[in-house]
Amino acid sequence: MKKKFLIVVFFAVISAFSFARITFGTTDLNSKDEVLFTVRQEMTGMNPCSSLYYAKLKDGAPEKQPLLLTCYPEQMELLNNSTVLQIRNRFGTARYDTITESFEWNEAVSDIPENSLPVYLYSVSNDGKWFCKIEKDTISSGTLIVRNVENGKTAVLCDNILQSYERLPVKWSPDSSLLIYEKEGNLYFCNPDAFVRGIEMDEKYRKIGRGTINSIEWASDKNIAYVDDYLVYYINSKELYTIGLYSGIIGQGKAIGRFPFQFNPKTDKFSANASLNSFVVIQNNRLFSFLKLKKGDSVCDYMEVIYSNPYTDSNASLIDSYVFWDDYGNPILWQEKLPYDGSNERGLACMLSDKEIPVLELEDSGKPYLSPDGKKIAFFAGNRVCVYEVNTWKKTNELTGENIVSLKWGGRNLIYVGGEKTIRKWNLITNSADVFMLSTAQTGFWNQDDGSIMALSSENEDCYIYNREASTWKKSAAVKPNHQNQNGRYRVFNGITPNVQYENALYIRSLTKKPVTKPMFAKSIEKTEEEIKVALVFDCYDNADGLSRVISMLKKYKVDGTFFLNGEFIRRYPAETRQIVLNDYNVGSMFFSKTDLVNNPFLVDEDFVRRGLARNEDEFFETTEKELSVLWHAPYYSVDPSIIKYGAKAGYNYINSYHRNNDCEYLDKDITPERIILDYCYDIKELGGGIVPVTVGFSQGNRTDPLYNYLDILICALLDCGAKFVSINELY
């Protein structure tokens, strides 16, 4: 049993944050008592966004809830056979009708979101008539549901499922008639229409077999590949109900071959071509194998290994990988990489045969987006979108102009491009991109000539005019703003507020009848308490597993993090050690080895602690040519007062974890990530803040589901608890 020495830390109360989260900007009031105003938000995990609002004033207050005129495209989906583009963000859900070319908010929040989280992931059927999502129940979990787009009817697929911002445990059939979902370690199927109407067969008769959603793949409308252990089964989609009813008698489908290794559905994934005779398996995001069924009459023979190699790029670590197929049945492997030299992430496409043949490399590019017919593929990076032919890898189109946030194919030659400033409809045949919606607006104003609503997406850029009937935007001839903040009946102005979520508040002052001053949003002047200060700490013991994902997530969510390294990690992973430094993260010491300083057979005296810290300093400097910070903690946070005193004499400030259960304590226990996240959230509320430790790789751990794989969920759960992420230097 480890002894833990807890020291008391007093957190200073600071009256102002290092940045304002919500700021009211420019206003323009016309003679009809209509006002336009902007609201800028800077939130953890999201790009800064300046939104434009409209309000009609009556009796010194907004007549109705202020109307949001811009729509930031955090997520986009196509619904109703591609006739409706759904746009979702922190403010709600909006829909753009591609036939009538009109826009409206389908669901919208009543106030400005103060503690906003990234929007949840949707999995939409290919015909756009159904979608799945997780409806949140707790801080980190919820209920997986399927919903009909047209009538809104909903049914529960499974409950108590961990929230995800990257993927859902469901897969739609290409013709949208069937849905396969994962539940409690097994795979099931359903007809969504019958399921929602309550006339589907009992679930026990719709079971395919054990596994996760990684265990199954729709290769075509008819062909399904299912993997159980070593065996690969072929299932005809028309036979699913038969298999569900009689699986105990006829099995799980037709066995067609065997992998030459055991498939782990928790860490591995596979992809198959439409004919189900070629497979690519990715094991633990490390080993890549291209396999083919052997020709002949032999049933369930081991597959032929065409190519099998581990990831060995000495210039970058691997974040994620995807597989797709060209028209000739050749597999394409897409890898997202994090260079060791601290430069931007890179994407690499390789054609697999008996070797990897690189065909395309892009800087700062995320996942690929296949066209509906599978013949083209799009990537966005920074301020450009590029489209390539999958078979030839010839670039056919390129669009620039602003940083891209999201992208959605609208057809074989149409892409909806969501940018930081606008949302555009890009016709690949004419190569024209027309703006139909503003994502942000630096300022909004009334046109003095005709009373129309105008906006600038940013300073010295294009001017846009608002269509009040269709609620859309289009480019306009330049009009010079002439802002007015009063009209004889009202004056609008920005003033102070006791709400620490806001830098200021927008007020309406009545100049006639009974003088009164009211806020535009009542919540904006409610007195609130300071956020809880939290610092993320990443403990690197003797394994670099998860490091690239951790760094990628920290960048994505724009969250600071401090890494604690010991000598074992530095000696084994010099490139990864430099990678941490070159990405500008603070690094503290975790001693020269991973030994437990309290529970050990040898004497830990002042000289031992001094020498151990000094050795780690030297090894870190030799590897990085940088100095360690003077923060340290003992391996496993196992410490007593004398060890802290010895470290202080060596010039080090000890940081401690006050959590009842640390991530590092669970390394040899198969504890769920949700349990750890819930413990952390409970503790920071009780303690009023502090550090939140995450272990980055541990070679001797037995846990099959490490916390670093759920860093995005942990970050969002802490935000939902009212946490503010700060540098560890603000706590120590």
PAKOLNU-244071 format. One record per residue (C-alpha): residue in one letter; x, y, z. Coordinates in pm, whole numbers, padded with zeros to 5 digits, always signed. Example, Ala and Ser with C-alpha at 12.3 -4.5 7.8 and 13.67 -1.06 7.14 Angstrom:
<sites>
A+01230-00450+00780 S+01367-00106+00714 
</sites>
This chain:
<sites>
M+00000+00000+00000 K+00154+00330-00105 K+00193+00606+00148 K+00090+00944+00020 F+00175+01271+00180 L-00079+01543+00110 I+00023+01905+00141 V-00223+02190+00155 V-00229+02433-00134 F-00418+02758-00113 F-00555+02873-00447 A-00548+03247-00489 V-00868+03415-00598 I-00795+03624-00902 S-01046+03886-01004 A-00994+03868-01377 F-00925+03592-01626 S-00633+03595-01863 F-00881+03634-02147 A-01244+03731-02183 R-01473+03452-02293 I-01768+03660-02418 T-01739+04017-02544 F-02007+04241-02693 G-01867+04439-02984 T-02011+04682-03238 T-02376+04794-03237 D-02598+04974-03487 L-02945+05103-03398 N-03183+05224-03671 S-03488+05452-03658 K-03725+05151-03639 D-03580+05045-03302 E-03396+04756-03462 V-03046+04685-03344 L-02759+04480-03483 F-02478+04374-03252 T-02184+04135-03248 V-02078+03890-02977 R-01728+03746-02976 Q-01650+03421-02793 E-01315+03269-02707 M-01360+02928-02553 T-01137+02633-02482 G-01138+02385-02767 M-01302+02618-03018 N-01191+02876-03268 P-01275+03237-03171 C-01612+03327-03321 S-01781+03666-03367 S-02155+03624-03418 L-02405+03879-03549 Y-02742+03925-03378 Y-03062+04114-03465 A-03316+04239-03210 K-03632+04448-03227 L-03671+04671-02920 K-04001+04726-02741 D-04064+04875-02396 G-03691+04898-02330 A-03611+04532-02404 P-03594+04289-02696 E-03944+04216-02826 K-03840+03856-02892 Q-03531+03650-02832 P-03246+03812-03032 L-03205+03636-03367 L-02868+03495-03467 L-02789+03591-03827 T-02461+03401-03866 C-02393+03027-03833 Y-02050+02884-03751 P-02012+02543-03924 E-01868+02326-03648 Q-02037+02016-03795 M-02233+01963-04117 E-02455+01676-04236 L-02673+01614-04541 L-03035+01512-04481 N-03337+01407-04688 N-03156+01270-04993 S-02907+01558-04995 T-03176+01825-05021 V-03104+01971-04675 L-02767+02076-04535 Q-02770+02062-04156 I-02526+02293-03976 R-02459+02251-03605 N-02266+02460-03355 R-02266+02574-02992 F-02580+02783-03058 G-02794+02498-03190 T-02893+02330-03515 A-02980+02504-03842 R-03086+02374-04181 Y-03028+02507-04530 D-03281+02392-04791 T-03082+02339-05111 I-03398+02352-05327 T-03554+02674-05196 E-03208+02810-05100 S-03339+02920-04763 F-03195+02893-04412 E-03360+02858-04071 W-03272+02758-03717 N-03427+02425-03627 E-03312+02429-03264 A-03145+02723-03090 V-03034+02807-02738 S-03218+03092-02566 D-02905+03260-02429 I-02545+03299-02532 P-02376+02968-02440 E-02131+03042-02160 N-01986+02698-02089 S-02003+02561-02439 L-01871+02220-02542 P-01791+02087-02891 V-02102+01967-03071 Y-02169+01596-03049 L-02108+01360-03336 Y-02392+01242-03560 S-02394+00932-03777 V-02633+00998-04066 S-02772+00732-04299 N-02668+00765-04662 D-03017+00872-04768 G-03019+01135-04492 K-03348+01014-04345 W-03205+00882-04018 F-02928+00968-03780 C-02775+00831-03461 K-02631+01033-03176 I-02555+01008-02806 E-02790+01204-02585 K-02593+01306-02279 D-02706+01169-01941 T-02398+01224-01723 I-02075+01421-01747 S-01913+01166-01978 S-02182+00922-02097 G-02526+00907-02249 T-02786+00713-02445 L-02733+00605-02806 I-03047+00678-03006 V-03170+00658-03364 R-03401+00934-03490 N-03616+00992-03795 V-03528+01325-03957 E-03876+01398-04094 N-04097+01330-03792 G-03841+01336-03511 K-03946+00999-03371 T-03670+00842-03162 A-03579+00502-03022 V-03303+00396-02781 L-03037+00159-02915 C-02842+00130-02589 D-02777+00332-02277 N-02483+00411-02051 I-02242+00457-02341 L-01928+00668-02320 Q-01956+00999-02505 S-01748+01033-02822 Y-01645+01327-03037 E-01479+01111-03304 R-01696+00810-03386 L-02015+00631-03285 P-02050+00251-03245 V-02284+00222-03543 K-02255+00146-03916 W-02526+00213-04175 S-02584-00007-04476 P-02505+00173-04804 D-02876+00167-04897 S-02973+00295-04546 S-03218+00010-04489 L-03024-00148-04203 L-02820-00031-03906 I-02559-00231-03718 Y-02476-00120-03365 E-02258-00227-03075 K-02403-00300-02733 E-02233-00448-02427 G-01966-00634-02625 N-02200-00769-02893 L-02319-00662-03238 Y-02684-00625-03335 F-02875-00505-03640 C-03212-00341-03697 N-03432-00187-03959 P-03451+00174-03833 D-03808+00229-03948 A-03937-00087-03781 F-03726-00020-03473 V-03856+00333-03420 R-04216+00223-03478 G-04174-00054-03220 I-04245-00345-03457 E-03890-00477-03493 M-03806-00829-03372 D-03681-00874-03017 E-03315-00781-02986 K-03201-01132-02894 Y-03310-01245-03242 R-03110-00966-03407 K-02772-01055-03262 I-02488-01101-03511 G-02216-01204-03267 R-01963-01081-03017 G-01727-00794-03081 T-01714-00418-03124 I-01813-00204-03420 N-01454-00262-03544 S-01547-00629-03599 I-01784-00564-03888 E-01776-00383-04223 W-02028-00306-04495 A-01839-00383-04816 S-02142-00315-05038 D-02524-00309-05019 K-02526-00687-04998 N-02186-00789-04865 I-02092-00774-04497 A-01762-00891-04350 Y-01759-00997-03986 V-01445-01096-03792 D-01446-01311-03481 D-01104-01395-03340 Y-00917-01531-03648 L-01213-01620-03868 V-01365-01391-04131 Y-01731-01448-04219 Y-01932-01340-04519 I-02290-01233-04447 N-02544-01146-04713 S-02749-00855-04584 K-03071-01033-04688 E-02979-01321-04457 L-02928-01112-04143 Y-03269-01196-03997 T-03213-01565-04066 I-02876-01553-03892 G-03026-01365-03599 L-03298-01626-03554 Y-03091-01940-03614 S-02733-01840-03528 G-02719-02121-03272 I-02782-02369-03554 I-02632-02219-03870 G-02360-02001-03716 Q-02270-01639-03784 G-02248-01653-04163 K-02024-01825-04414 A-01660-01854-04304 I-01444-01747-04598 G-01094-01724-04453 R-00867-01670-04158 F-00638-01390-04060 P-00285-01511-03982 F-00316-01339-03645 Q-00577-01285-03378 F-00801-00984-03432 N-00852-00766-03123 P-01178-00573-03172 K-01087-00315-02906 T-00761-00201-03068 D-00770-00330-03426 K-00976-00236-03730 F-01012-00370-04083 S-01144-00275-04425 A-01258-00496-04712 N-01314-00440-05082 A-01660-00476-05236 S-01595-00836-05347 L-01473-00945-05004 N-01157-01102-05140 S-00908-00837-05021 F-00859-00701-04669 V-00644-00446-04491 V-00600-00489-04116 I-00457-00223-03886 Q-00343-00372-03556 N-00318-00131-03262 N-00249+00153-03508 R+00100+00006-03554 L+00099-00295-03786 F-00049-00270-04137 S-00133-00587-04331 F-00274-00630-04681 L-00432-00977-04716 K-00609-01169-04991 L-00822-01481-04992 K-00640-01773-05146 K-00778-01903-05472 G-00907-02257-05484 D-01156-02476-05307 S-00996-02463-04965 V-01242-02325-04710 C-01128-02115-04416 D-00764-02123-04522 Y-00523-01862-04392 M-00521-01554-04614 E-00227-01474-04833 V-00011-01196-04689 I+00061-00948-04970 Y+00213-00687-04742 S+00269-00662-04368 N+00484-00404-04196 P+00486-00202-03876 Y+00492+00176-03872 T+00859+00273-03889 D+00877+00640-03990 S+01170+00782-03794 N+01063+01141-03868 A+00711+01141-03724 S+00482+00956-03487 L+00148+00821-03602 I-00180+00977-03484 D-00442+00787-03684 S-00498+00595-04006 Y-00780+00516-04252 V-00827+00276-04545 F-01032+00319-04863 W-01034+00149-05204 D-01003+00271-05563 D-01207+00146-05859 Y-00951-00127-05932 G-00977-00278-05585 N-00647-00134-05468 P-00634-00029-05103 I-00524+00323-05014 L-00380+00383-04669 W-00410+00734-04526 Q-00196+00821-04225 E-00205+01130-04004 K+00143+01199-03865 L+00296+01428-03605 P+00656+01520-03704 Y+00921+01494-03434 D+01066+01832-03537 G+00766+02022-03399 S+00621+02117-03739 N+00254+02087-03838 E+00079+01754-03866 R+00105+01585-04205 G-00113+01348-04404 L+00027+01074-04626 A-00161+00855-04876 C+00002+00527-04983 M-00118+00266-05227 L-00069-00084-05084 S+00051-00376-05292 D+00355-00579-05192 K+00493-00250-05064 E+00381+00099-04970 I+00377+00339-05266 P+00338+00703-05154 V+00101+00891-05384 L+00027+01213-05191 E+00154+01406-04890 L-00013+01716-04746 E+00082+01942-04458 D-00164+02011-04177 S-00431+01788-04330 G-00676+01580-04132 K-00890+01291-04249 P-00989+01235-04614 Y-01342+01294-04746 L-01455+01052-05018 S-01713+01162-05274 P-02045+00969-05275 D-01936+00767-05579 G-01591+00699-05433 K-01411+00841-05736 K-01283+01165-05582 I-01135+01256-05250 A-01107+01592-05077 F-00872+01719-04810 F-00865+02051-04632 A-00564+02204-04467 G-00538+02560-04341 N-00706+02788-04593 R-00738+02548-04887 V-00941+02250-05002 C-00795+02015-05262 V-00978+01750-05464 Y-00804+01453-05628 E-00910+01166-05849 V-00872+00848-05645 N-00756+00629-05935 T-00489+00863-06077 W-00417+01095-05780 K-00436+01389-06014 K-00548+01713-05848 T-00861+01834-06022 N-00975+02131-05808 E-00848+02366-05541 L-01030+02628-05334 T-00867+02889-05109 G-00969+03209-04934 E-01014+03133-04564 N-00937+02873-04299 I-01158+02568-04332 V-01360+02430-04040 S-01573+02154-04196 L-01657+01998-04531 K-01942+01794-04678 W-01990+01643-05022 G-02327+01746-05168 G-02297+01523-05476 R-02032+01388-05710 N-01940+01743-05822 L-02058+01958-05532 I-01896+02034-05196 Y-02023+02249-04911 V-01721+02421-04757 G-01758+02558-04406 G-01496+02821-04329 E-01417+03053-04041 K-01583+03343-04227 T-01836+03196-04472 I-02010+02880-04587 R-01975+02824-04960 K-02132+02602-05223 W-01846+02481-05446 N-01934+02355-05794 L-01641+02141-05914 I-01744+02155-06280 T-01751+02535-06303 N-01502+02570-06014 S-01721+02845-05868 A-01780+02888-05495 D-02082+03094-05394 V-02135+03223-05041 F-02481+03155-04898 M-02412+03196-04526 L-02178+03391-04299 S-01995+03195-04030 T-01884+03505-03846 A-01917+03881-03874 Q-01672+04136-03748 T-01942+04401-03765 G-02302+04438-03877 F-02469+04763-03984 W-02771+04911-04155 N-02746+05031-04512 Q-02848+05398-04492 D-02986+05394-04848 D-03233+05106-04837 G-03233+04984-04475 S-03091+04643-04558 I-02868+04448-04320 M-02500+04449-04412 A-02195+04281-04262 L-01820+04253-04293 S-01677+03910-04218 S-01348+04071-04120 E-01173+04404-04150 N-01102+04531-04503 E-01270+04227-04662 D-01580+04158-04869 C-01912+04316-04779 Y-02224+04099-04756 I-02598+04170-04770 Y-02862+03975-04578 N-03171+03831-04746 R-03438+03869-04476 E-03683+03637-04654 A-03443+03347-04708 S-03219+03427-04405 T-02911+03388-04626 W-02618+03606-04725 K-02446+03699-05050 K-02164+03926-05157 S-02246+04289-05212 A-02087+04605-05342 A-01883+04775-05071 V-02083+04988-04830 K-01920+05201-04562 P-02054+05136-04209 N-02210+05427-04024 H-02282+05295-03675 Q-02542+05466-03456 N-02605+05381-03093 Q-02914+05595-03030 N-03228+05707-03213 G-03417+05935-02975 R-03608+05655-02800 Y-03322+05426-02707 R-02950+05421-02662 V-02749+05096-02667 F-02405+05073-02513 N-02151+04831-02367 G-02096+04847-01992 I-01947+04655-01702 T-02090+04333-01559 P-02035+04119-01245 N-02056+03802-01458 V-01699+03675-01486 Q-01788+03487-01806 Y-01825+03824-01981 E-01586+04109-02044 N-01882+04346-02076 A-02258+04350-02120 L-02484+04516-02378 Y-02739+04756-02224 I-03053+04922-02358 R-03133+05264-02208 S-03480+05403-02262 L-03481+05779-02334 T-03860+05835-02326 K-04145+05748-02090 K-03997+05602-01770 P-03618+05604-01794 V-03486+05252-01743 T-03174+05056-01836 K-03196+04685-01913 P-02946+04429-02042 M-02994+04273-02384 F-02940+03933-02216 A-03044+03911-01851 K-02796+03631-01788 S-02506+03850-01897 I-02527+04058-01578 E-02585+03775-01329 K-02308+03758-01072 T-02110+03436-01108 E-01819+03274-00932 E-01473+03221-01076 E-01410+02905-01270 I-01219+02618-01114 K-00855+02624-01223 V-00727+02295-01359 A-00387+02202-01504 L-00347+01890-01719 V-00038+01682-01637 F+00093+01398-01854 D+00319+01141-01688 C+00555+00960-01924 Y+00693+00649-01754 D+00863+00408-01995 N+00645+00398-02305 A+00545+00656-02568 D+00207+00502-02652 G-00053+00772-02682 L+00191+01064-02693 S+00113+01170-03050 R-00260+01154-02978 V-00217+01358-02659 I-00024+01634-02838 S-00271+01635-03127 M-00567+01669-02888 L-00400+01947-02688 K-00350+02139-03012 K-00702+02072-03132 Y-00860+02195-02808 K-00599+02467-02753 V-00529+02344-02400 D-00200+02376-02215 G-00031+02069-02071 T+00277+01986-01864 F+00473+01665-01924 F+00670+01490-01652 L+00949+01266-01779 N+01177+01023-01603 G+01510+00893-01721 E+01366+00566-01855 F+01144+00753-02098 I+01417+00999-02204 R+01665+00720-02272 R+01417+00502-02462 Y+01241+00776-02656 P+01478+01064-02736 A+01284+01165-03052 E+00955+01179-02861 T+01124+01376-02581 R+01240+01635-02834 Q+00893+01630-02991 I+00739+01743-02662 V+00989+02027-02629 L+00965+02139-02992 N+00586+02166-02954 D+00650+02420-02673 Y+00518+02222-02379 N+00647+02269-02027 V+00847+01968-01900 G+00903+01871-01537 S+01109+01597-01377 M+00987+01255-01263 F+01327+01143-01128 F+01590+00945-01319 S+01395+00615-01302 K+01040+00498-01243 T+01115+00342-00906 D+00877+00390-00614 L+01069+00615-00375 V+00867+00511-00069 N+00811+00138-00112 N+01157+00005-00194 P+01432-00202-00025 F+01698+00070-00036 L+01764+00393+00149 V+01627+00710-00009 D+01825+00992+00151 E+01898+01351+00052 D+02201+01255-00157 F+02000+00994-00348 V+01722+01242-00432 R+01968+01515-00532 R+02167+01280-00757 G+01852+01136-00913 L+01714+01477-01000 A+02053+01597-01129 R+02095+01289-01349 N+01753+01346-01504 E+01845+01711-01569 D+02163+01606-01751 E+01996+01340-01965 F+01717+01578-02061 F+01965+01852-02156 E+02182+01611-02359 T+01872+01499-02549 T+01700+01834-02605 E+01959+02106-02531 K+01690+02252-02306 E+01659+02271-01929 L+01396+02091-01725 S+01168+02314-01521 V+01212+02309-01144 L+00881+02127-01097 W+00894+01759-01010 H+00696+01471-00866 A+00796+01121-00765 P+00694+00824-00979 Y+00334+00720-00904 Y+00307+01029-00678 S+00442+00806-00400 V+00615+01043-00158 D+00671+01136+00207 P+00763+01468+00374 S+01136+01393+00379 I+01151+01331+00002 I+00972+01662-00063 K+01222+01834+00168 Y+01519+01677-00013 G+01384+01792-00349 A+01331+02144-00215 K+01694+02158-00103 A+01790+02069-00460 G+01587+02368-00582 Y+01273+02181-00693 N+00908+02259-00622 Y+00705+01944-00562 I+00362+01906-00727 N+00114+01659-00589 S-00204+01489-00696 Y-00491+01514-00451 H-00719+01270-00627 R-00847+00968-00446 N-00749+00759-00746 N-00481+00858-01000 D-00465+00733-01355 C-00123+00576-01282 E-00273+00364-01002 Y-00510+00198-01247 L-00239+00075-01484 D-00267-00282-01359 K-00645-00274-01324 D-00901-00289-01602 I-01088+00021-01485 T-01307+00199-01739 P-01205+00547-01858 E-01549+00672-01754 R-01483+00574-01393 I-01154+00767-01389 I-01310+01072-01556 L-01598+01077-01308 D-01352+01051-01017 Y-01146+01341-01149 C-01454+01560-01202 Y-01580+01488-00852 D-01238+01562-00699 I-01178+01896-00871 K-01516+02018-00751 E-01437+01908-00396 L-01082+02048-00401 G-01162+02366-00591 G-00921+02281-00872 G-00574+02132-00902 I-00384+01906-01136 V-00540+01626-01341 P-00284+01354-01422 V-00295+01131-01731 T-00047+00849-01790 V+00111+00838-02136 G+00205+00476-02198 F+00324+00218-01947 S+00490-00098-02080 Q+00388-00321-01790 G+00028-00204-01748 N-00261-00444-01800 R-00532-00192-01876 T-00683-00248-02220 D-00848+00094-02253 P-00606+00372-02151 L-00731+00714-02047 Y-00522+00897-02308 N-00751+00755-02577 Y-01032+00957-02419 L-00850+01284-02362 D-01112+01479-02559 I-01388+01339-02336 L-01187+01420-02023 I-01129+01779-02141 C-01497+01831-02222 A-01611+01670-01896 L-01386+01905-01697 L-01519+02203-01893 D-01871+02086-01816 C-01778+02093-01446 G-01686+02461-01477 A-01311+02411-01511 K-01073+02662-01663 F-00753+02513-01803 V-00442+02698-01692 S-00068+02648-01696 I+00061+02452-01399 N+00265+02761-01311 E-00061+02930-01207 L-00111+02661-00944 Y+00245+02624-00818 
</sites>
